[in-house]
Amino acid sequence: QVQLVESGGGLVQPGGSLRLSCIVSGSIFNLYAMGWYRQAPGKQRELVAVIGIGGSTWYADSVKGRFTISRDNAKHTVYLQMNSLKPEDTGVYYCNTNTAQESAYWGQGTQVTVSS
């Protein structure tokens, strides 16, 4: 059974940093590339970063150069290091496989608020 537990969000000032964690239970961690998604208020959920099983990465243009995705295979955990945060990074952040559909199982997410 798949479980996704996100943590690490919070309130941070513009220019600040946060590190998000996602513990993945079940077999998907070793079978699929994993991604971080975010959903801003009033907007659709969007994919912002992906890491493959072998460690290759992809980033949305809006976060490239500021966010870093990584994974610890021994701990079944995916991380998102977020630096130089902007108000437009505000939203609920979720992890899932990189091709997850809205109808898939999603964890509770973790709220990130960037505000002065």
Backbone torsions as a table, in degrees:
resi	resn	phi	psi	omega
1	GLN	NA	132.6	-177.6
2	VAL	-82.5	135.3	170.1
3	GLN	-135.5	138.3	179.1
4	LEU	-126.2	120.8	-177.5
5	VAL	-125.1	107.7	-179.0
6	GLU	-94.3	147.6	177.5
7	SER	-156.6	169.6	174.5
8	GLY	106.0	-4.5	179.6
9	GLY	-72.2	176.4	179.0
10	GLY	166.5	-169.5	177.9
11	LEU	-99.9	128.6	-178.4
12	VAL	-141.8	149.8	178.5
13	GLN	-77.9	155.6	174.7
14	PRO	-53.7	137.6	-176.3
15	GLY	90.5	-9.5	-178.9
16	GLY	-81.4	-176.6	-176.5
17	SER	-133.0	152.1	172.0
18	LEU	-143.9	154.2	174.0
19	ARG	-124.3	117.2	178.6
20	LEU	-94.2	148.4	177.4
21	SER	-127.9	148.8	176.4
22	CYS	-139.3	115.7	176.2
23	ILE	-91.3	127.6	-174.7
24	VAL	-112.1	117.4	175.1
25	SER	-102.0	145.4	-178.4
26	GLY	104.2	177.7	-171.1
27	SER	-81.6	-11.6	-173.2
28	ILE	-62.4	-29.2	-174.4
29	PHE	-60.3	-39.0	-177.5
30	ASN	-88.9	-3.2	-174.7
31	LEU	-111.8	-20.8	-171.7
32	TYR	-132.9	153.5	166.2
33	ALA	-65.5	147.3	-178.8
34	MET	-113.5	149.3	-178.4
35	GLY	-134.8	158.4	169.1
36	TRP	-107.0	134.4	178.4
37	TYR	-119.6	158.6	171.6
38	ARG	-139.4	150.3	177.1
39	GLN	-127.4	109.3	177.9
40	ALA	-79.6	157.5	-179.7
41	PRO	-55.6	126.5	177.6
42	GLY	76.2	7.6	-177.8
43	LYS	-123.2	164.7	177.4
44	GLN	-75.1	155.7	175.3
45	ARG	-66.1	136.8	-179.5
46	GLU	-130.3	148.5	178.0
47	LEU	-82.9	129.6	-178.1
48	VAL	-115.5	-23.4	-179.2
49	ALA	-157.1	146.4	-179.8
50	VAL	-136.2	143.7	171.8
51	ILE	-131.7	128.8	179.6
52	GLY	-78.3	171.4	179.3
53	ILE	-60.4	-34.4	179.9
54	GLY	-88.3	-1.2	176.2
55	GLY	102.9	-1.2	177.0
56	SER	-67.4	150.0	-174.3
57	THR	-129.5	156.8	174.6
58	TRP	-141.5	144.7	178.4
59	TYR	-134.4	145.3	170.4
60	ALA	-67.1	149.6	-178.4
61	ASP	-56.7	-33.2	-175.6
62	SER	-67.7	-19.0	-177.7
63	VAL	-119.5	-5.8	-176.6
64	LYS	-57.7	132.4	-179.7
65	GLY	88.1	-11.4	-179.5
66	ARG	-116.9	-33.0	-178.1
67	PHE	-107.4	147.4	175.8
68	THR	-133.8	123.0	177.3
69	ILE	-97.9	143.0	177.7
70	SER	-149.2	167.4	179.6
71	ARG	-142.7	145.4	174.9
72	ASP	-114.4	102.8	-174.2
73	ASN	-65.0	-32.1	-179.9
74	ALA	-68.1	-32.9	-177.8
75	LYS	-98.7	0.5	-177.0
76	HIS	50.6	47.2	-175.6
77	THR	-129.3	139.2	175.0
78	VAL	-113.7	138.3	-178.4
79	TYR	-118.4	156.0	171.0
80	LEU	-136.6	107.5	174.6
81	GLN	-86.7	121.1	-176.5
82	MET	-116.9	117.4	179.3
83	ASN	-116.6	165.4	177.9
84	SER	49.0	48.2	-175.0
85	LEU	-65.2	145.3	-179.0
86	LYS	-120.0	157.3	176.7
87	PRO	-54.8	-33.4	-179.8
88	GLU	-72.7	-4.8	173.3
89	ASP	-83.7	-5.7	179.5
90	THR	-60.8	136.0	178.1
91	GLY	161.8	-179.0	174.3
92	VAL	-94.5	128.1	-177.6
93	TYR	-103.9	134.4	-179.2
94	TYR	-128.5	153.2	169.0
95	CYS	-115.0	155.1	178.5
96	ASN	-173.0	-179.9	172.8
97	THR	-64.1	159.9	-173.2
98	ASN	-72.6	-10.6	179.6
99	THR	-117.6	20.6	-177.5
100	ALA	-62.2	136.9	176.8
101	GLN	-94.7	164.4	179.9
102	GLU	-60.9	-26.9	-178.2
103	SER	-81.6	-5.6	-179.0
104	ALA	-74.8	171.2	173.4
105	TYR	-71.1	135.9	176.1
106	TRP	-129.1	146.3	173.9
107	GLY	-74.3	-171.4	-176.4
108	GLN	-81.1	-14.8	-179.0
109	GLY	76.8	173.0	176.9
110	THR	-136.2	131.4	-174.2
111	GLN	-80.7	130.0	173.0
112	VAL	-118.2	124.7	178.5
113	THR	-125.4	121.6	179.3
114	VAL	-110.9	110.5	-174.8
115	SER	-159.6	147.9	175.9
116	SER	-93.9	NA	NA
